[in-house]
Amino acid sequence: MSINSAMRAGVSGLVANSSALAAISDNIANVNTVAYKRSQVNFANMVTSQAVAGQYSAGGVQGVARQYVSQQGTLQSASSPTDLAISGEGFFVVTDKGRGLTDADARMFTRAGSFSVDADGYLKNDAGLYLQGWPFVNGQVSTNPSDLTTLQPINVKDISATVLPTTEVLVNANLQRPSTWSASAGAYATPNMSDYLTPGGAAGVAPDFTIPMSVTDSMGGSHSVNVAVRRSATANQWSYEIQSPDVAGSGMVASGTLAFNTSGQPIFAAPTTVTGGTLVNSPTQQGLSIPVTWTDAGIAPQTIVVDFSKLSQLADASTVNSVNPDGAGVGSVIGVQVDENGVVSALFDNSDVRKVAQVALATFPNPDGLQAVSGNAFRPTLKSGEFALKQPSSGGAGIISPSTLEASTVDLSAEFTGLITTQRAYSASSKIITTADQMLEELINIKR
């Protein structure tokens, strides 16, 4: 009868508004949860068939839960370079295991990018989920849009120390031009200056000036290299020898002549020459390219460009202003950086930067159909559709914003308003039950 249907409608109202209250409560509780996506219970009426014409039978209401996963939260600045936010579509791929991950372990998806480096070197967010990415192998990444097992937990400490062998030395120095040009005294047979500079060497002729430098080999070792110069018999020309005690024989690496123009600037063409190397004259380098083979056979040979573009010959005392070699010795990881393309790089204390992995973003045809799981993460469902793995900022995937976090999508003012209306709707539904009960009681009292 209609009174019973009214009572059942009141009960359905209590149940639906209870669900609405639960959703609002979750939203308010997670207002400060990174990248939290608000949920909402919408109401839909239920209609029963009218068995008797002219009589109405209440069907009640049902609550339909809906989550707004696709809604973008506000991006807020963060202090850590490993705090990541996604501007646009996509989800980070995460797992609840770092070391020992197998293909059978579950993969989840989240936008909560509050990642930090844990004690084992893994990037892990506040919920304890490990960030996945494609590893760099020989400077390249191999991506697969549909295979989650090609991703690996990103670790920035399980990488070997790095060495940057010297490839270029920029020399900034002045060679004093005498007021009256004359050659330096002594013989000029090569390698007189190298013999003189070799430790313990008794032969040779002293150079007019020596430019010392230090270079790094392929294993991080440091070697002393000297550029010795003497005035030749021709004006504005100098003989030079590049010598190191760590190369075989006399220590000679290269030799030749340096020429200067009438303004005291070096000339990187004839009559400037080099023996044991080649002249370099490009927009970025001007000087000598010399191959170096160290005495220790366990060290790889290397080629070093000695850049003399800042060398001068002026009527001032010979002096070395600066010698700037590139390269660095053995380095250890001291930091992590992530760019907008999701490339995670390890920073070393020798100034080296090594690419470790690229963060993968998963996109879904219907993100709102994902199933929420603990840790502010999601699992795919039939409603969400199949995922596609993409590189950030490509194929419709969003951009990675480092040192940024996505705020929750909860609007407190709207939630408090919903709290009030839900409370009143709940109270009204309870009144339906009370009223229906009183009417049934009146019906029962008819027989008395």
Order of alpha helices (4+ residues) and beta strands (2+ residues): alpha-beta-beta-beta-beta-beta-beta-beta-beta-beta-beta-beta-beta-beta-alpha-beta-beta-beta-beta-beta-beta-beta-beta-beta-beta-beta-beta-beta-beta-beta-beta-beta-beta-beta-beta-alpha
